[in-house]
Amino acid sequence: MKQRIQKGSYLVVVLAMGLLLGACNKFLDRKPLSATLEDLNQGGLEGQIYGLYGAIRNGDIAGQGFGGIPWLGIQNFRSDDSEKGSSASDGADWGVIYDQFQYVKDHWSNTVYWDHHYTLIGAANTALQIADSLQLNDPASQINRAEARFFRAFAYFDLVRTFGEVPKIDFRVYSATDAQRPKAPIAEIYALIDADLQFAAANLPLNWKNAAGSSRFPGRLTKGAAQALHAKTYLARSNWAQGLTLAQAVINSGEYALTSSFAGIWTTAGENNSESIFEIQASIGANNADNYSAPNAVHQGVRGSGDWDLGWGWNTPTQELVDAFETGDPRKNATILFSGQPDGLYGKVLPDFPTIPRKYWNKKVYPEPSQQTFTGNRQGGWINQRVLRFADVLLLAAEAANETGNGALAETYLERVRSRARAGDNAILPKVVFQSQAQMRNAIRQERRVELALEGDRFFDLVRWGIATNVLGSAGYTNKHRFYPIPQQAIDNSGGKLVQNPEWQ
C-alpha cells in the first residue's frame, strides 16, 4: 500500500475561533499534539505541518470542507455539469439550495465549509507563529513555513471565490475575541494569497525525490504546486500576463508530464503520477488497518445495495455534461458511469436505473475491486482527491496566452491536452487550429469543461468568464449568486463586527 504523509489525522491542532468556529475555549493556545517546543527547536515544525495535510483529508476535522458534501455542494452542484444526486428524498434541501440557487444563510453545509476553511487557516497561523516565536529559520523550517502559507492561501482562495469579502485572519488566535474581525476587501485577501504563494514557491523544493528518483514524500507540496495555484488565482482575476508566467514556469520546470492514459489517472496506480501536482492523500490498509480515509470518493460513489453500495451517490453528472463531449472523446467513458451498462473497466455491469437512483455517476471516484478486497471496504475511502493536475495548468496557460494575443502558443498548449485525450486515434478530437481569439477562447473553455469535469472548477470558471448568467440562468442563477451569503452563525458570533454580503441582507 501507499506510504504517505498520514500522521496528520491525529496531529491537527484544533483552534477555537469564535465567530469562525463558535467553539469553546478549552482548546485555546494548546501546545502541538505532536511535539514539544524543545522538539521544534531541534528539527522544524513537522508535527504542525503534517496536521495541515491531515486536516484537508479527515472528514471529522476539516476534510468535509475540502472534499465532503459541503465542498461538493458549493464547488460542484452549482455548475451545469453536476447535481445533488443520490435518491430524490436524500438531502432534498441540498438540491433546492445548490442546483436551484435558493441559497440558505444558516444551512449547515455553508457553515461547515466556512468553519473548516478557517480551521485550516488557524492551524497554519499557529504553525507560523510558533516558527516566528522560536526564530526557526533553518532550511527545514523554511519549507515548513512555505507549506503553512500554501495551505493558508489555498483556503483563502476558496473563501474569496465563494463568499467575496471575508475576514482576514493572518495571525494566531488566542481568544474568541481575537477572531472577531470585519470583512476585508477582496483585493486585500488576494494580496495575502499573492504573498503566501510567492513565499511558498520560493521556499518549497522542486520535488521530494531521493537518489533513486522516487519520491520520499508522495503528495507533499512542491514549488510547482505553489506556482500552479498562484496561476489559477491570477486567472480568477483576469490577470493573464502573470498567470501565463507562472503556468509556464510549471510547464518548463520539467517536473510534470501528461500521462499516456486519461482513464489511468483515476486508478490506484495513477495516484501521484507524472501529471499530479497536488493530491489530497488517502489510504486504508489491509482489512481496514491504518485507516486514513477521505470523504471525497465515499460521498460520490454509486448509491446501490450489495456489491453496488459504493457510497452516498452525491455529485452526479448532468445530461448536459454527458452531451458536452465531442463524438468519440474517450474522456466521456472515463468520466461517467452509465446505469445499466458495463463499467468498461473491471468487467462489471451497473444496475439499471431506477434500481439505482441516477442514470449517471462520477467514474473518477470509482473504486477498484482489488482494493475493495484488500481493504475490506466497498466504498473508496482510500482514493486520493486530485486537486491540481498538469492538464489544468496547460489549459490555464493556453487561456492566458490566447487572452494576451498569442494564439499560436495557446494552440500548442491546447493541443497537448487534446492529443493525450485522443490517444493516437486521429479520427477523433481534431487539432484546434487558431483562427481568432474568440474561436480559440471557446475551444479552451470547452476543453476545460470536459477535461476537468466534476473536479470542482466548472462553476468558478463560468463566473470568472462572465457567462454564468447565460449558462445557469434557467436554473435560477442571477449575478448575486456568484457569492454565497456568509453563514449566519459566523455573523451571530462576531460581536457585531461581521455583516452579511450586501446582496444577501
Helices and strands as residue ranges (DSSP letters): G 7-10, G 25-27, H 37-43, H 46-55, G 63-65, H 69-72, I 73-77, E 82-85, H 92-94, I 95-99, H 108-133, H 139-163, E 166-167, G 176-179, E 183-184, H 186-203, H 223-236, H 240-252, G 263-266, E 276-280, G 286-288, H 295-300, G 306-308, E 314-317, H 319-324, H 330-335, E 336-338, E 360-362, G 363-365, H 369-375, E 385-389, H 390-403, H 407-422, H 437-451, H 458-464, H 468-472, G 473-475, G 479-482, H 488-492, G 502-504
